[in-house]
Amino acid sequence: GTMTRRNVERLLRVADPSGGMPDKEVDLLDPHFQAPPDGSEPLVEGSPVRVSPDCTVKDAYLLMKVAESDGVLYVTDRGILQG
């Protein structure tokens, strides 16, 4: 899946509010992060793997490697498919 930097920071505040456990493991596949029960914005977008138009080729490549992508990335701008 994918996350914005803002959502990474929000997730860290939720998972470890005091900041006292820097090595805390977080399961990003937890359904509560992808579909919060309170109806708020999801912290993790499960799929498809997507990047913004200003994403570098290097970052896109690394994302595909980490996400074990099938080689397809969707380029979106504010949720609208660009390519």
Summary of the structure (lengths in Angstrom):
residues: 83
radius of gyration: 14.0
end to end distance: 18.0
largest distance: 41.6
contacts: 165
relative contact order: 0.17
helix: 30%
strand: 12%
